[in-house]
Amino acid sequence: MSKIYFDPQQFANAYLSTQEFKPSNYESEQEMLDEAFAVYLMAFEHARKYVEKTQNDG
């Protein structure tokens, strides 16, 4: 069976693209960017841990 390669960065990019950031929900553009970056980092870290776990299990 062939391996499916999983890139945490692509996962984080895809996850971030599904989020909706409305400028009206933030006091400034910087606040909105900070939240988007935090969401990206959280998704990336989750994906990285998944890759590490599956590599160690297999």
N, CA, C and O atoms as a Maestro MAE file, in Angstrom:
{
 s_m_m2io_version
 :::
 2.0.0
}

f_m_ct {
 s_m_title
 :::
 protein
 m_atom[232] {
  # First column is atom index #
  i_m_mmod_type
  r_m_x_coord
  r_m_y_coord
  r_m_z_coord
  i_m_residue_number
  s_m_chain_name
  s_m_pdb_residue_name
  s_m_pdb_atom_name
  i_m_atomic_number
  :::
  1 25 0.846 -1.180 0.000 1 A "MET " " N  " 7
  2 3 0.000 0.000 0.000 1 A "MET " " CA " 6
  3 2 0.893 1.245 0.000 1 A "MET " " C  " 6
  4 15 1.853 1.323 0.766 1 A "MET " " O  " 8
  5 25 0.581 2.192 -0.840 2 A "SER " " N  " 7
  6 3 1.394 3.405 -0.925 2 A "SER " " CA " 6
  7 2 1.072 4.355 0.223 2 A "SER " " C  " 6
  8 15 -0.034 4.365 0.763 2 A "SER " " O  " 8
  9 25 2.069 5.147 0.574 3 A "LYS " " N  " 7
  10 3 1.893 6.115 1.655 3 A "LYS " " CA " 6
  11 2 1.250 7.385 1.116 3 A "LYS " " C  " 6
  12 15 1.508 7.806 -0.012 3 A "LYS " " O  " 8
  13 25 0.418 7.974 1.940 4 A "ILE " " N  " 7
  14 3 -0.166 9.275 1.626 4 A "ILE " " CA " 6
  15 2 0.619 10.304 2.431 4 A "ILE " " C  " 6
  16 15 0.662 10.242 3.660 4 A "ILE " " O  " 8
  17 25 1.227 11.234 1.741 5 A "TYR " " N  " 7
  18 3 2.031 12.241 2.425 5 A "TYR " " CA " 6
  19 2 1.135 13.374 2.907 5 A "TYR " " C  " 6
  20 15 0.271 13.857 2.175 5 A "TYR " " O  " 8
  21 25 1.352 13.782 4.130 6 A "PHE " " N  " 7
  22 3 0.532 14.788 4.787 6 A "PHE " " CA " 6
  23 2 1.440 15.933 5.202 6 A "PHE " " C  " 6
  24 15 2.383 15.735 5.967 6 A "PHE " " O  " 8
  25 25 1.164 17.107 4.709 7 A "ASP " " N  " 7
  26 3 1.975 18.284 5.016 7 A "ASP " " CA " 6
  27 2 1.224 19.162 6.016 7 A "ASP " " C  " 6
  28 15 0.175 19.710 5.676 7 A "ASP " " O  " 8
  29 25 1.732 19.308 7.230 8 A "PRO " " N  " 7
  30 3 1.059 20.135 8.229 8 A "PRO " " CA " 6
  31 2 0.811 21.567 7.760 8 A "PRO " " C  " 6
  32 15 -0.209 22.164 8.105 8 A "PRO " " O  " 8
  33 25 1.736 22.119 6.976 9 A "GLN " " N  " 7
  34 3 1.562 23.493 6.511 9 A "GLN " " CA " 6
  35 2 0.381 23.596 5.551 9 A "GLN " " C  " 6
  36 15 -0.385 24.558 5.618 9 A "GLN " " O  " 8
  37 25 0.224 22.628 4.667 10 A "GLN " " N  " 7
  38 3 -0.917 22.648 3.749 10 A "GLN " " CA " 6
  39 2 -2.221 22.484 4.513 10 A "GLN " " C  " 6
  40 15 -3.221 23.120 4.181 10 A "GLN " " O  " 8
  41 25 -2.217 21.627 5.544 11 A "PHE " " N  " 7
  42 3 -3.407 21.468 6.370 11 A "PHE " " CA " 6
  43 2 -3.762 22.790 7.046 11 A "PHE " " C  " 6
  44 15 -4.919 23.211 7.027 11 A "PHE " " O  " 8
  45 25 -2.770 23.441 7.640 12 A "ALA " " N  " 7
  46 3 -3.015 24.708 8.331 12 A "ALA " " CA " 6
  47 2 -3.523 25.773 7.366 12 A "ALA " " C  " 6
  48 15 -4.423 26.541 7.705 12 A "ALA " " O  " 8
  49 25 -2.954 25.823 6.173 13 A "ASN " " N  " 7
  50 3 -3.420 26.779 5.163 13 A "ASN " " CA " 6
  51 2 -4.867 26.501 4.785 13 A "ASN " " C  " 6
  52 15 -5.676 27.424 4.687 13 A "ASN " " O  " 8
  53 25 -5.193 25.229 4.572 14 A "ALA " " N  " 7
  54 3 -6.562 24.864 4.197 14 A "ALA " " CA " 6
  55 2 -7.533 25.188 5.329 14 A "ALA " " C  " 6
  56 15 -8.615 25.721 5.084 14 A "ALA " " O  " 8
  57 25 -7.153 24.871 6.562 15 A "TYR " " N  " 7
  58 3 -8.020 25.158 7.700 15 A "TYR " " CA " 6
  59 2 -8.249 26.659 7.835 15 A "TYR " " C  " 6
  60 15 -9.378 27.104 8.037 15 A "TYR " " O  " 8
  61 25 -7.188 27.426 7.725 16 A "LEU " " N  " 7
  62 3 -7.304 28.877 7.849 16 A "LEU " " CA " 6
  63 2 -8.217 29.445 6.768 16 A "LEU " " C  " 6
  64 15 -8.972 30.383 7.023 16 A "LEU " " O  " 8
  65 25 -8.151 28.885 5.568 17 A "SER " " N  " 7
  66 3 -8.971 29.403 4.469 17 A "SER " " CA " 6
  67 2 -10.457 29.146 4.685 17 A "SER " " C  " 6
  68 15 -11.287 29.783 4.036 17 A "SER " " O  " 8
  69 25 -10.814 28.226 5.581 18 A "THR " " N  " 7
  70 3 -12.231 27.965 5.857 18 A "THR " " CA " 6
  71 2 -12.789 28.867 6.952 18 A "THR " " C  " 6
  72 15 -13.998 28.893 7.182 18 A "THR " " O  " 8
  73 25 -11.920 29.597 7.619 19 A "GLN " " N  " 7
  74 3 -12.360 30.476 8.696 19 A "GLN " " CA " 6
  75 2 -12.838 31.811 8.134 19 A "GLN " " C  " 6
  76 15 -12.379 32.270 7.088 19 A "GLN " " O  " 8
  77 25 -13.760 32.410 8.851 20 A "GLU " " N  " 7
  78 3 -14.297 33.698 8.411 20 A "GLU " " CA " 6
  79 2 -13.870 34.780 9.403 20 A "GLU " " C  " 6
  80 15 -14.226 34.740 10.581 20 A "GLU " " O  " 8
  81 25 -13.121 35.721 8.913 21 A "PHE " " N  " 7
  82 3 -12.659 36.831 9.739 21 A "PHE " " CA " 6
  83 2 -13.325 38.105 9.226 21 A "PHE " " C  " 6
  84 15 -12.998 38.603 8.149 21 A "PHE " " O  " 8
  85 25 -14.262 38.621 10.013 22 A "LYS " " N  " 7
  86 3 -14.980 39.837 9.629 22 A "LYS " " CA " 6
  87 2 -14.336 41.037 10.323 22 A "LYS " " C  " 6
  88 15 -14.226 41.062 11.548 22 A "LYS " " O  " 8
  89 25 -13.919 42.014 9.554 23 A "PRO " " N  " 7
  90 3 -13.294 43.200 10.158 23 A "PRO " " CA " 6
  91 2 -14.165 43.861 11.228 23 A "PRO " " C  " 6
  92 15 -13.640 44.454 12.171 23 A "PRO " " O  " 8
  93 25 -15.476 43.764 11.092 24 A "SER " " N  " 7
  94 3 -16.360 44.398 12.074 24 A "SER " " CA " 6
  95 2 -16.279 43.733 13.450 24 A "SER " " C  " 6
  96 15 -16.717 44.313 14.443 24 A "SER " " O  " 8
  97 25 -15.726 42.526 13.515 25 A "ASN " " N  " 7
  98 3 -15.597 41.819 14.793 25 A "ASN " " CA " 6
  99 2 -14.327 42.194 15.554 25 A "ASN " " C  " 6
  100 15 -14.095 41.692 16.654 25 A "ASN " " O  " 8
  101 25 -13.513 43.062 14.985 26 A "TYR " " N  " 7
  102 3 -12.220 43.398 15.575 26 A "TYR " " CA " 6
  103 2 -12.070 44.910 15.696 26 A "TYR " " C  " 6
  104 15 -12.661 45.674 14.934 26 A "TYR " " O  " 8
  105 25 -11.274 45.316 16.663 27 A "GLU " " N  " 7
  106 3 -11.040 46.743 16.863 27 A "GLU " " CA " 6
  107 2 -10.029 47.306 15.870 27 A "GLU " " C  " 6
  108 15 -10.019 48.506 15.595 27 A "GLU " " O  " 8
  109 25 -9.179 46.432 15.335 28 A "SER " " N  " 7
  110 3 -8.174 46.892 14.373 28 A "SER " " CA " 6
  111 2 -7.813 45.750 13.423 28 A "SER " " C  " 6
  112 15 -8.081 44.580 13.693 28 A "SER " " O  " 8
  113 25 -7.206 46.124 12.321 29 A "GLU " " N  " 7
  114 3 -6.747 45.114 11.366 29 A "GLU " " CA " 6
  115 2 -5.676 44.229 12.001 29 A "GLU " " C  " 6
  116 15 -5.625 43.026 11.747 29 A "GLU " " O  " 8
  117 25 -4.827 44.832 12.825 30 A "GLN " " N  " 7
  118 3 -3.768 44.060 13.488 30 A "GLN " " CA " 6
  119 2 -4.358 42.997 14.406 30 A "GLN " " C  " 6
  120 15 -3.842 41.881 14.473 30 A "GLN " " O  " 8
  121 25 -5.434 43.331 15.112 31 A "GLU " " N  " 7
  122 3 -6.087 42.358 15.990 31 A "GLU " " CA " 6
  123 2 -6.622 41.179 15.173 31 A "GLU " " C  " 6
  124 15 -6.506 40.027 15.591 31 A "GLU " " O  " 8
  125 25 -7.202 41.466 14.020 32 A "MET " " N  " 7
  126 3 -7.720 40.420 13.146 32 A "MET " " CA " 6
  127 2 -6.575 39.542 12.629 32 A "MET " " C  " 6
  128 15 -6.692 38.317 12.600 32 A "MET " " O  " 8
  129 25 -5.475 40.170 12.224 33 A "LEU " " N  " 7
  130 3 -4.316 39.412 11.746 33 A "LEU " " CA " 6
  131 2 -3.707 38.554 12.857 33 A "LEU " " C  " 6
  132 15 -3.292 37.420 12.616 33 A "LEU " " O  " 8
  133 25 -3.656 39.096 14.058 34 A "ASP " " N  " 7
  134 3 -3.122 38.333 15.189 34 A "ASP " " CA " 6
  135 2 -3.962 37.088 15.449 34 A "ASP " " C  " 6
  136 15 -3.418 36.014 15.703 34 A "ASP " " O  " 8
  137 25 -5.276 37.227 15.386 35 A "GLU " " N  " 7
  138 3 -6.145 36.068 15.607 35 A "GLU " " CA " 6
  139 2 -5.997 35.051 14.479 35 A "GLU " " C  " 6
  140 15 -5.954 33.846 14.728 35 A "GLU " " O  " 8
  141 25 -5.922 35.529 13.256 36 A "ALA " " N  " 7
  142 3 -5.742 34.617 12.120 36 A "ALA " " CA " 6
  143 2 -4.427 33.851 12.264 36 A "ALA " " C  " 6
  144 15 -4.378 32.650 11.998 36 A "ALA " " O  " 8
  145 25 -3.379 34.525 12.675 37 A "PHE " " N  " 7
  146 3 -2.090 33.862 12.851 37 A "PHE " " CA " 6
  147 2 -2.154 32.834 13.980 37 A "PHE " " C  " 6
  148 15 -1.573 31.754 13.870 37 A "PHE " " O  " 8
  149 25 -2.853 33.165 15.056 38 A "ALA " " N  " 7
  150 3 -3.012 32.221 16.166 38 A "ALA " " CA " 6
  151 2 -3.770 30.977 15.711 38 A "ALA " " C  " 6
  152 15 -3.416 29.861 16.091 38 A "ALA " " O  " 8
  153 25 -4.807 31.162 14.903 39 A "VAL " " N  " 7
  154 3 -5.569 30.031 14.365 39 A "VAL " " CA " 6
  155 2 -4.673 29.177 13.477 39 A "VAL " " C  " 6
  156 15 -4.697 27.949 13.561 39 A "VAL " " O  " 8
  157 25 -3.885 29.827 12.629 40 A "TYR " " N  " 7
  158 3 -2.961 29.107 11.751 40 A "TYR " " CA " 6
  159 2 -1.968 28.282 12.571 40 A "TYR " " C  " 6
  160 15 -1.755 27.103 12.288 40 A "TYR " " O  " 8
  161 25 -1.364 28.897 13.581 41 A "LEU " " N  " 7
  162 3 -0.385 28.180 14.402 41 A "LEU " " CA " 6
  163 2 -1.015 27.003 15.134 41 A "LEU " " C  " 6
  164 15 -0.398 25.944 15.246 41 A "LEU " " O  " 8
  165 25 -2.227 27.174 15.629 42 A "MET " " N  " 7
  166 3 -2.920 26.094 16.318 42 A "MET " " CA " 6
  167 2 -3.170 24.923 15.357 42 A "MET " " C  " 6
  168 15 -2.942 23.767 15.711 42 A "MET " " O  " 8
  169 25 -3.638 25.228 14.147 43 A "ALA " " N  " 7
  170 3 -3.892 24.178 13.161 43 A "ALA " " CA " 6
  171 2 -2.594 23.493 12.749 43 A "ALA " " C  " 6
  172 15 -2.556 22.270 12.607 43 A "ALA " " O  " 8
  173 25 -1.539 24.265 12.557 44 A "PHE " " N  " 7
  174 3 -0.247 23.699 12.177 44 A "PHE " " CA " 6
  175 2 0.272 22.770 13.269 44 A "PHE " " C  " 6
  176 15 0.739 21.669 12.976 44 A "PHE " " O  " 8
  177 25 0.195 23.199 14.508 45 A "GLU " " N  " 7
  178 3 0.688 22.387 15.622 45 A "GLU " " CA " 6
  179 2 -0.121 21.095 15.746 45 A "GLU " " C  " 6
  180 15 0.445 20.029 15.988 45 A "GLU " " O  " 8
  181 25 -1.424 21.186 15.583 46 A "HIS " " N  " 7
  182 3 -2.280 19.997 15.632 46 A "HIS " " CA " 6
  183 2 -1.875 19.014 14.531 46 A "HIS " " C  " 6
  184 15 -1.751 17.815 14.778 46 A "HIS " " O  " 8
  185 25 -1.674 19.519 13.338 47 A "ALA " " N  " 7
  186 3 -1.290 18.668 12.209 47 A "ALA " " CA " 6
  187 2 0.101 18.080 12.416 47 A "ALA " " C  " 6
  188 15 0.334 16.916 12.089 47 A "ALA " " O  " 8
  189 25 1.009 18.855 12.943 48 A "ARG " " N  " 7
  190 3 2.372 18.362 13.194 48 A "ARG " " CA " 6
  191 2 2.354 17.221 14.202 48 A "ARG " " C  " 6
  192 15 3.046 16.218 14.025 48 A "ARG " " O  " 8
  193 25 1.564 17.374 15.258 49 A "LYS " " N  " 7
  194 3 1.449 16.309 16.261 49 A "LYS " " CA " 6
  195 2 0.835 15.055 15.646 49 A "LYS " " C  " 6
  196 15 1.239 13.937 15.969 49 A "LYS " " O  " 8
  197 25 -0.136 15.242 14.765 50 A "TYR " " N  " 7
  198 3 -0.758 14.104 14.082 50 A "TYR " " CA " 6
  199 2 0.278 13.355 13.245 50 A "TYR " " C  " 6
  200 15 0.333 12.125 13.275 50 A "TYR " " O  " 8
  201 25 1.089 14.090 12.506 51 A "VAL " " N  " 7
  202 3 2.120 13.464 11.669 51 A "VAL " " CA " 6
  203 2 3.116 12.706 12.542 51 A "VAL " " C  " 6
  204 15 3.474 11.571 12.228 51 A "VAL " " O  " 8
  205 25 3.560 13.314 13.620 52 A "GLU " " N  " 7
  206 3 4.508 12.644 14.515 52 A "GLU " " CA " 6
  207 2 3.915 11.371 15.097 52 A "GLU " " C  " 6
  208 15 4.587 10.342 15.171 52 A "GLU " " O  " 8
  209 25 2.653 11.444 15.511 53 A "LYS " " N  " 7
  210 3 1.993 10.275 16.102 53 A "LYS " " CA " 6
  211 2 1.866 9.155 15.085 53 A "LYS " " C  " 6
  212 15 2.166 8.002 15.395 53 A "LYS " " O  " 8
  213 25 1.430 9.473 13.882 54 A "THR " " N  " 7
  214 3 1.245 8.423 12.880 54 A "THR " " CA " 6
  215 2 2.579 7.841 12.426 54 A "THR " " C  " 6
  216 15 2.651 6.658 12.094 54 A "THR " " O  " 8
  217 25 3.627 8.645 12.406 55 A "GLN " " N  " 7
  218 3 4.942 8.119 12.040 55 A "GLN " " CA " 6
  219 2 5.478 7.198 13.129 55 A "GLN " " C  " 6
  220 15 6.132 6.197 12.835 55 A "GLN " " O  " 8
  221 25 5.204 7.531 14.372 56 A "ASN " " N  " 7
  222 3 5.668 6.696 15.482 56 A "ASN " " CA " 6
  223 2 4.847 5.419 15.617 56 A "ASN " " C  " 6
  224 15 5.361 4.396 16.069 56 A "ASN " " O  " 8
  225 25 3.570 5.472 15.227 57 A "ASP " " N  " 7
  226 3 2.695 4.303 15.317 57 A "ASP " " CA " 6
  227 2 2.930 3.327 14.172 57 A "ASP " " C  " 6
  228 15 2.667 2.132 14.310 57 A "ASP " " O  " 8
  229 25 3.421 3.828 13.047 58 A "GLY " " N  " 7
  230 3 3.539 2.988 11.856 58 A "GLY " " CA " 6
  231 2 4.895 2.592 11.632 58 A "GLY " " C  " 6
  232 15 5.178 1.879 10.669 58 A "GLY " " O  " 8
  :::
 }
 m_bond[231] {
  # First column is bond index #
  i_m_from
  i_m_to
  i_m_order
  :::
  1 1 2 1
  2 2 3 1
  3 3 4 2
  4 3 5 1
  5 5 6 1
  6 6 7 1
  7 7 8 2
  8 7 9 1
  9 9 10 1
  10 10 11 1
  11 11 12 2
  12 11 13 1
  13 13 14 1
  14 14 15 1
  15 15 16 2
  16 15 17 1
  17 17 18 1
  18 18 19 1
  19 19 20 2
  20 19 21 1
  21 21 22 1
  22 22 23 1
  23 23 24 2
  24 23 25 1
  25 25 26 1
  26 26 27 1
  27 27 28 2
  28 27 29 1
  29 29 30 1
  30 30 31 1
  31 31 32 2
  32 31 33 1
  33 33 34 1
  34 34 35 1
  35 35 36 2
  36 35 37 1
  37 37 38 1
  38 38 39 1
  39 39 40 2
  40 39 41 1
  41 41 42 1
  42 42 43 1
  43 43 44 2
  44 43 45 1
  45 45 46 1
  46 46 47 1
  47 47 48 2
  48 47 49 1
  49 49 50 1
  50 50 51 1
  51 51 52 2
  52 51 53 1
  53 53 54 1
  54 54 55 1
  55 55 56 2
  56 55 57 1
  57 57 58 1
  58 58 59 1
  59 59 60 2
  60 59 61 1
  61 61 62 1
  62 62 63 1
  63 63 64 2
  64 63 65 1
  65 65 66 1
  66 66 67 1
  67 67 68 2
  68 67 69 1
  69 69 70 1
  70 70 71 1
  71 71 72 2
  72 71 73 1
  73 73 74 1
  74 74 75 1
  75 75 76 2
  76 75 77 1
  77 77 78 1
  78 78 79 1
  79 79 80 2
  80 79 81 1
  81 81 82 1
  82 82 83 1
  83 83 84 2
  84 83 85 1
  85 85 86 1
  86 86 87 1
  87 87 88 2
  88 87 89 1
  89 89 90 1
  90 90 91 1
  91 91 92 2
  92 91 93 1
  93 93 94 1
  94 94 95 1
  95 95 96 2
  96 95 97 1
  97 97 98 1
  98 98 99 1
  99 99 100 2
  100 99 101 1
  101 101 102 1
  102 102 103 1
  103 103 104 2
  104 103 105 1
  105 105 106 1
  106 106 107 1
  107 107 108 2
  108 107 109 1
  109 109 110 1
  110 110 111 1
  111 111 112 2
  112 111 113 1
  113 113 114 1
  114 114 115 1
  115 115 116 2
  116 115 117 1
  117 117 118 1
  118 118 119 1
  119 119 120 2
  120 119 121 1
  121 121 122 1
  122 122 123 1
  123 123 124 2
  124 123 125 1
  125 125 126 1
  126 126 127 1
  127 127 128 2
  128 127 129 1
  129 129 130 1
  130 130 131 1
  131 131 132 2
  132 131 133 1
  133 133 134 1
  134 134 135 1
  135 135 136 2
  136 135 137 1
  137 137 138 1
  138 138 139 1
  139 139 140 2
  140 139 141 1
  141 141 142 1
  142 142 143 1
  143 143 144 2
  144 143 145 1
  145 145 146 1
  146 146 147 1
  147 147 148 2
  148 147 149 1
  149 149 150 1
  150 150 151 1
  151 151 152 2
  152 151 153 1
  153 153 154 1
  154 154 155 1
  155 155 156 2
  156 155 157 1
  157 157 158 1
  158 158 159 1
  159 159 160 2
  160 159 161 1
  161 161 162 1
  162 162 163 1
  163 163 164 2
  164 163 165 1
  165 165 166 1
  166 166 167 1
  167 167 168 2
  168 167 169 1
  169 169 170 1
  170 170 171 1
  171 171 172 2
  172 171 173 1
  173 173 174 1
  174 174 175 1
  175 175 176 2
  176 175 177 1
  177 177 178 1
  178 178 179 1
  179 179 180 2
  180 179 181 1
  181 181 182 1
  182 182 183 1
  183 183 184 2
  184 183 185 1
  185 185 186 1
  186 186 187 1
  187 187 188 2
  188 187 189 1
  189 189 190 1
  190 190 191 1
  191 191 192 2
  192 191 193 1
  193 193 194 1
  194 194 195 1
  195 195 196 2
  196 195 197 1
  197 197 198 1
  198 198 199 1
  199 199 200 2
  200 199 201 1
  201 201 202 1
  202 202 203 1
  203 203 204 2
  204 203 205 1
  205 205 206 1
  206 206 207 1
  207 207 208 2
  208 207 209 1
  209 209 210 1
  210 210 211 1
  211 211 212 2
  212 211 213 1
  213 213 214 1
  214 214 215 1
  215 215 216 2
  216 215 217 1
  217 217 218 1
  218 218 219 1
  219 219 220 2
  220 219 221 1
  221 221 222 1
  222 222 223 1
  223 223 224 2
  224 223 225 1
  225 225 226 1
  226 226 227 1
  227 227 228 2
  228 227 229 1
  229 229 230 1
  230 230 231 1
  231 231 232 2
  :::
 }
}
